Amino acid sequence: MPKAPSKEIAALPASYEAALQELEQLVSQLESGQLPLDQLLTGYQRGAVLLGFCQQRLQAVEDQIQVLDEGVLKPWWGSAA
């Protein structure tokens, strides 16, 4: 039976920006290839938590924009006004 995630892995960051910064640092550590196997697994698990957190925050903002634009989600990037 798999173990429950530790409190450290499951703890949510205070903001999207904090989560993104932590995720970027974590990816750098994982890509370095210098972490022991157990830390790789823990890092991967923490990364999955952070990624889910960021995705939820982005979806919440997208939902708010949709409400503000009367139900029509309009692209706001790359368009000239």
Order of alpha helices (4+ residues) and beta strands (2+ residues): alpha-alpha-alpha
